[in-house]
Amino acid sequence: MDSSMISKIQKAKRYAEEPERVCFEHFAVTFRGDHDTYHVSYDQHDGWQCECHYFQTHGVCSHTMTMERLLGPMVERAWLKPPAEANAATF
């Protein structure tokens, strides 16, 4: 292995130890939950989205919270407000 590759590997290891260097702008994943499989997505402007019922009424769910825990500082905490129907139901 040449010396330039060794230095690239060392740099990659250092970068991996500093996750704050990375900031996701948007992505989508398939999340296999206990009861079903859901599509979870993140956009830096719109925050989290999940197709599960709980997210639709609360704006957060176990799937989005799991993704935040996995990705840590690479994703801003972007909790979405619950839909208007959910807010109206609390009054």
C-alpha positions as a Markdown table, in Angstrom:
| # | Residue | x | y | z |
|---|---|---|---|---|
| 1 | Met | 0.0 | 0.0 | 0.0 |
| 2 | Asp | 1.4 | 3.4 | -0.9 |
| 3 | Ser | 2.0 | 6.1 | 1.6 |
| 4 | Ser | -0.7 | 8.4 | 0.1 |
| 5 | Met | -3.3 | 5.7 | 0.7 |
| 6 | Ile | -2.2 | 5.2 | 4.3 |
| 7 | Ser | -2.6 | 8.9 | 4.9 |
| 8 | Lys | -6.1 | 8.9 | 3.4 |
| 9 | Ile | -7.1 | 6.0 | 5.6 |
| 10 | Gln | -5.7 | 7.8 | 8.7 |
| 11 | Lys | -7.6 | 11.0 | 7.7 |
| 12 | Ala | -10.8 | 9.0 | 7.2 |
| 13 | Lys | -10.5 | 7.5 | 10.7 |
| 14 | Arg | -10.0 | 11.0 | 12.2 |
| 15 | Tyr | -13.0 | 12.3 | 10.2 |
| 16 | Ala | -15.2 | 9.4 | 11.4 |
| 17 | Glu | -14.4 | 10.3 | 15.0 |
| 18 | Glu | -15.7 | 13.9 | 14.4 |
| 19 | Pro | -19.2 | 13.4 | 13.2 |
| 20 | Glu | -19.9 | 17.1 | 13.6 |
| 21 | Arg | -18.1 | 17.6 | 10.3 |
| 22 | Val | -21.0 | 16.0 | 8.5 |
| 23 | Cys | -24.4 | 17.6 | 8.1 |
| 24 | Phe | -27.2 | 15.7 | 6.3 |
| 25 | Glu | -29.3 | 17.9 | 4.0 |
| 26 | His | -31.8 | 15.3 | 3.1 |
| 27 | Phe | -32.2 | 11.5 | 3.0 |
| 28 | Ala | -34.8 | 8.8 | 3.1 |
| 29 | Val | -34.6 | 5.3 | 4.7 |
| 30 | Thr | -36.8 | 2.3 | 5.1 |
| 31 | Phe | -37.3 | 1.5 | 8.7 |
| 32 | Arg | -38.4 | -2.0 | 9.8 |
| 33 | Gly | -40.4 | -1.5 | 13.0 |
| 34 | Asp | -42.0 | -4.1 | 15.2 |
| 35 | His | -45.3 | -3.9 | 13.5 |
| 36 | Asp | -44.6 | -2.7 | 9.9 |
| 37 | Thr | -42.1 | -1.1 | 7.7 |
| 38 | Tyr | -42.1 | 2.7 | 7.3 |
| 39 | His | -40.5 | 5.2 | 5.1 |
| 40 | Val | -38.7 | 7.9 | 7.1 |
| 41 | Ser | -37.1 | 10.9 | 5.6 |
| 42 | Tyr | -35.3 | 14.1 | 6.6 |
| 43 | Asp | -34.9 | 17.4 | 4.9 |
| 44 | Gln | -32.9 | 20.2 | 6.6 |
| 45 | His | -35.7 | 22.7 | 5.8 |
| 46 | Asp | -38.8 | 20.5 | 6.5 |
| 47 | Gly | -37.3 | 18.3 | 9.2 |
| 48 | Trp | -38.5 | 14.7 | 9.8 |
| 49 | Gln | -41.3 | 12.8 | 8.1 |
| 50 | Cys | -42.5 | 9.3 | 8.8 |
| 51 | Glu | -45.5 | 7.6 | 7.4 |
| 52 | Cys | -46.5 | 5.9 | 10.6 |
| 53 | His | -49.8 | 6.8 | 12.3 |
| 54 | Tyr | -48.2 | 8.2 | 15.5 |
| 55 | Phe | -46.0 | 10.6 | 13.5 |
| 56 | Gln | -49.1 | 11.9 | 11.6 |
| 57 | Thr | -50.8 | 12.9 | 14.8 |
| 58 | His | -47.8 | 13.9 | 17.0 |
| 59 | Gly | -45.1 | 15.1 | 14.6 |
| 60 | Val | -42.6 | 12.8 | 16.2 |
| 61 | Cys | -42.3 | 9.0 | 16.6 |
| 62 | Ser | -40.0 | 6.2 | 17.7 |
| 63 | His | -38.7 | 5.9 | 14.2 |
| 64 | Thr | -37.6 | 9.5 | 13.9 |
| 65 | Met | -36.2 | 9.5 | 17.4 |
| 66 | Thr | -34.2 | 6.4 | 16.6 |
| 67 | Met | -32.7 | 8.1 | 13.5 |
| 68 | Glu | -31.8 | 11.1 | 15.6 |
| 69 | Arg | -30.0 | 8.9 | 18.1 |
| 70 | Leu | -28.2 | 7.0 | 15.3 |
| 71 | Leu | -27.1 | 10.1 | 13.4 |
| 72 | Gly | -26.4 | 12.3 | 16.4 |
| 73 | Pro | -24.9 | 15.7 | 15.5 |
| 74 | Met | -25.0 | 15.0 | 11.8 |
| 75 | Val | -28.8 | 15.9 | 11.8 |
| 76 | Glu | -30.2 | 19.0 | 13.4 |
| 77 | Arg | -33.0 | 18.3 | 15.9 |
| 78 | Ala | -35.9 | 19.4 | 13.7 |
| 79 | Trp | -39.0 | 18.4 | 15.5 |
| 80 | Leu | -42.0 | 19.1 | 13.4 |
| 81 | Lys | -45.2 | 20.6 | 14.9 |
| 82 | Pro | -48.1 | 18.2 | 15.0 |
| 83 | Pro | -50.7 | 18.7 | 12.2 |
| 84 | Ala | -53.4 | 21.3 | 12.8 |
| 85 | Glu | -56.0 | 18.6 | 13.5 |
| 86 | Ala | -53.9 | 17.3 | 16.4 |
| 87 | Asn | -53.6 | 20.8 | 17.8 |
| 88 | Ala | -57.3 | 21.5 | 17.5 |
| 89 | Ala | -58.1 | 18.2 | 19.3 |
| 90 | Thr | -56.2 | 19.3 | 22.4 |
| 91 | Phe | -58.4 | 22.4 | 23.1 |
